[in-house]
């Protein structure tokens, strides 16, 4: 769990350091802006920006029941963040599995990607898709099964 928060915490520390200079020089507006930017970046790269993760086995069970895709992701992944942002509110319709918290999910991703933990990897109807186009994923969520 600590590994998931390392990047966001480092961004907060860097933001505090970057904002200190302008504050000391009396440029509170610049310091505040820098701090806000780093806080936003930390929030976007944290696990908080993603829907609640479930285990891989539970996500696959739910997917079999409701036909919705399973997304395997990890915190700090720019491609996962791109997918999450582009899906918008539809992201909550997917089953999300954090491979850093779920070893079964990480193993499934490695099997689908020749031993690599390449994310995002989607599981749609039992078939794995690595780093798919967000527009295609949106169609998978919208289409009736």
N, C-alpha and C positions, 0 to 999 in steps of 0.2 A: 504494500500500500504506500510505503514511503516513496518508492520510485515514481509513482504517479504524480506526486506533489513536488518533486525536486525542481522541475522546470518552472512551474508557477512561483514557487518560493524564491528561486533565483531571480526571476523577473521582478518580483517585489523588492528584493534587496538592491538590484541594479537600478530600479526606478527611484528608490530612496536615495541612493548614491548620486544619481544623475540630477535629482531635484535639489540636493543639498547646496550645490554650487550657486545656482541662481537665487536661492533663498538667502544665502550668506551675503551675496552681492546686492541684496535689496530688490531683486526682481521676482517678487512673489508670484506674479501672473505666469511667468515662464516656468517657475518651479512647480506650480500647481498643475499646469498643463502637462509637463513631463510626468509628474506623478500619476495623473489620471490616465495618460496613455499607457504607462506600464501596468497599472492596475487592471485596465481593460484587457491588455494582452495576457496578463496572468489569468484572468477569469476565462478568457477564450481557450486557453491551453490547458485549463484544469479539468478534472473529471466532472465538475459542476455543469459544464456546458453541454453535456451529453445526457440523454435519458438514463434512468437507473439501469445498471447492468445486471444481467442474470447469468447463471452458469450455462455453459454450452449445452449440456444435456437437457436442462429445463427449457432453454430457448428452442432447441430442436423439437422437443415435445410440443411446445406451444405452436411452433411454426407448422407442424404436421396437422394440428387441430384447426388452426385458423388460416393457413396458407400465406401468412405474412413472412417476408424474408428475414433472415438473421444476419446481422452485421457484426463482424469481428473487428475490433478496433483497439487502439491503445492511446493513452494520454500523450499529448505532445506531438502527435502525428499530424502534419500539415494537410495531408490528403484526407484524413478522417475529418478534420475540422472543415475542410472545403465541402465534403459530402454533407456533413451535419448542417452547415449554414445554407447550402443550396436546397436541402430538403425542407428547411423551415419547420413548420408545424407538423408536416407529414412524418418527420423523423420519429415522433412518438408512436407511430404505428408499427415501427420495426422493432425487432427484438435485438438488443444490443448486448454484446459480450466483450468485456474488457479482457484481452488475452494476458495482461499482466496480473490479473486477479484470478484467472481461471486456467489451470494447466490443461484441462481437456480441450478448451477452446484454442489455446496456443498449439497444442498437438494437431488439432484439426487443420489449423491454418498452415502449419509446416507440411502436413501431408498434401494439401492442395497446391502448395507453392514450391515443391521440390526441396523442402527442408528449410526454406526461408520463412520468417515471420512477417510477410508482406501484408500490410493492411492499408485500407480497408479491404476485407475479403467478405463477399456476400454469399450466403447460402440460400439459393432460390430453388424450391422444389427438389432438394437433394443435390443440386449442382452448384459448384463453387465458381465465383467470378471475382477476379482480383482487380482492385482499383477501377470499378466500373464508372461510366459516365453518370453523374448525378441525375441528368435528365432521364436516362434509362431506368435508374433506380426509382425515380418518382413515378414513372409509368408502371413499374412493378407493384408499387404500393397502391396506385389508383385502380389498376385493372382487377376486375372481380375474378375470383378463383373458383 
